[in-house]
């Protein structure tokens, strides 16, 4: 099943649920999933009338908005491939932004960009793929009165997702409809997502954790989602926490630094805040700090926050985000490792109170239909308790390719067996840990 067909199945339920965009913590634009399905079809009709071909890549340079959703599913309905890209930073260099964006368009072979009115003055005059000008279109102006839908299959490409760049230069990972659908299902299963859940997040939608984890997973399971803009979160992180309470939100996702920023900016929870429904705070994309999680729970325990709300997780764009989750509702499992031995590639336990150590927080076990192994530099299985390269294979969500050439010589033989090298970590026989040397 394609992602647009999955949206159609949700829309047919007519539950009235949908996406809601918050502005400065208050309700803003909203769009039901039924309306999204219809409006995406009209965007698709406009793209097709402008010559966009099935399989062609279309970039989305849009803020967190209902127009992002219309554009994303409109591109898919047209049979094309969505390429979400960041917009310009508020105080960044326009020239540098245009150079980076043009390079991404060139690598992804994009000739059409969908954007918003506020970004048009920057993108319209100077954007090219290096050889020719790129068509820059506004989402509302593309939509036509009638709808269109081009039939595609689960194996056809759906998204070019750019990696975060934490272990190498950012590169575009080509994800099929089946890749994304399987990743979404793995996240929903690992978090036990149901129709009674409510999501609330600020993650940017061009990032894999924002797009796949915070946006597509609840959407394709007919779960209400409330989205703050990253800019509003940075301006006032307490708006995120207040929205979690006001909306009765049950789950969110953020990197370790996202939760830390809340603690640094806000001294105490506001009076009347109720976080008793908040059951999952996925913590991923960065090394997980047990002390940060404990401090966050302590800060908001007076508002009813569960002591086991955190779900340390491991994922990456190449695996369509989800790789490993721990069991829900349990305290984090933590190993105390000797720092020197860890730097030598070995795990040596340090008893509690015995001196300095590096804490390693478990990110659980592989999500269903996914295998994870640790290997040596030569590609052989690493011994338990040693540092090795994390390799992933399994469900059809493993990405079929990237827009650049893999760097490691051992990568080709691993991929031949279905394994994809992704980063370096320390592991035990029981679980993976969040410590990563980032040697590549």
Secondary structure, 3 states (H helix, E strand, C coil): CCHHHHHHHHHHHCCCCEEEEEECCEEEEEEEHHHHHHHHHHHHHHHHHCCCCCCCEEEEECCCCHHHHHHHHHHHHCCCEEEECCCCCCCCCHHHHHHHHHHHHHHHCEEEEEECHHHHHHHHHHCECCCCECEEEEHHHHCCCCCCCCCCCCCCEEEEEECCCCCCCCCEEEEEHHHHHHHHHHHHHHHCCCCCCEEEECCCCCCHHHHHHHHHHHHCCCCEEEEECHHHHHHCHHHHHHHHHHCCCCEEEECHHHHHHHHHHCCCCCCCCCCCCCCEEEECCCCCCHHHHHHHHHHHHHHCCCCCCEEEEEEEHHHCEEEEECCCCCCCCEEEECHHHHHCCECCECCCCCCCCEEEEEEEEECCCEEEEEECCCCCECCCCEEEEEEEEECCCCCCEECCCCCCCCHHHHHHCCCEEEEEEEECCCCEECCCCCCC
